[in-house]
Amino acid sequence: MSLSAELRLLLLLFPSVMDVLNLWNDDPEEVLLDLGFGCDEPDISGRIPARFINHQSQARGINLQVFLEAQKNRLDLENPDVSSKSNT
């Protein structure tokens, strides 16, 4: 089993794992935010087509208002700081 030329060069330039990790200068918090973690969830009603909101469903057991209220309650429980800001 032979090492590639690139890997041998890396091992010569950066003999320790910490040397390689120190090359990574990105802020971990910024990386997570870029990946979609920690940001506010969009308003769920914005993802529901208007035709579903403007017309009551003919299906039994389907109630959009109950669904939207449940989503709001879930967001209030998960993100109390965010929900208190949106209520003001």
C-alpha positions in Angstrom: 0.0 0.0 0.0 1.6 3.2 -1.1 0.7 6.8 -0.2 -0.2 9.2 -3.0 2.2 12.1 -3.7 -0.3 14.6 -2.4 -0.7 12.8 0.9 3.0 12.5 1.4 3.4 16.2 0.7 0.7 17.0 3.3 2.4 14.8 5.8 5.6 16.6 5.3 4.1 20.0 5.5 1.7 19.3 8.4 3.1 16.5 10.6 0.3 16.7 13.2 -3.5 16.6 13.0 -3.6 19.9 14.9 -1.6 21.5 12.2 -4.2 20.5 9.7 -7.0 21.5 11.9 -5.5 24.9 12.5 -5.8 25.6 8.8 -9.5 25.5 9.2 -10.2 29.2 10.1 -14.0 29.2 9.7 -16.1 30.0 12.7 -18.0 26.9 13.8 -21.1 28.9 14.6 -21.0 30.5 11.1 -20.6 27.1 9.5 -23.6 25.7 11.3 -25.7 28.8 10.4 -24.7 28.3 6.7 -25.9 24.7 6.9 -29.3 25.9 8.1 -28.9 25.2 11.8 -30.0 27.9 14.3 -31.9 30.1 12.0 -35.6 31.0 12.3 -38.1 28.7 10.7 -40.1 30.3 8.0 -43.8 30.9 8.5 -45.5 27.6 7.7 -48.5 29.4 6.2 -46.3 30.8 3.5 -45.6 27.3 2.2 -49.3 26.5 1.9 -50.8 27.4 -1.5 -53.6 30.0 -1.3 -56.2 27.6 -2.8 -55.9 25.5 0.4 -56.3 28.6 2.6 -59.1 30.3 0.7 -61.4 27.3 0.3 -62.5 24.9 3.1 -61.6 21.3 2.5 -64.4 18.9 1.6 -62.4 16.1 3.2 -63.6 15.0 6.7 -61.1 15.6 9.5 -59.0 18.2 7.5 -59.0 21.6 9.2 -56.4 24.0 8.1 -56.9 26.4 11.1 -56.3 23.6 13.6 -53.2 22.6 11.7 -51.8 26.2 11.6 -52.6 26.7 15.3 -50.8 23.4 16.2 -47.8 24.6 14.2 -47.8 27.9 16.0 -48.0 26.2 19.4 -45.1 23.8 18.4 -43.0 26.8 17.4 -43.9 28.6 20.7 -42.8 25.6 22.7 -39.5 25.1 20.7 -38.5 28.7 20.4 -40.1 30.8 23.2 -37.8 33.8 22.4 -38.7 33.8 18.7 -42.5 33.6 19.4 -42.4 36.4 22.0 -40.7 38.7 19.5 -43.2 37.9 16.7 -46.2 38.6 19.0 -45.0 42.2 19.7 
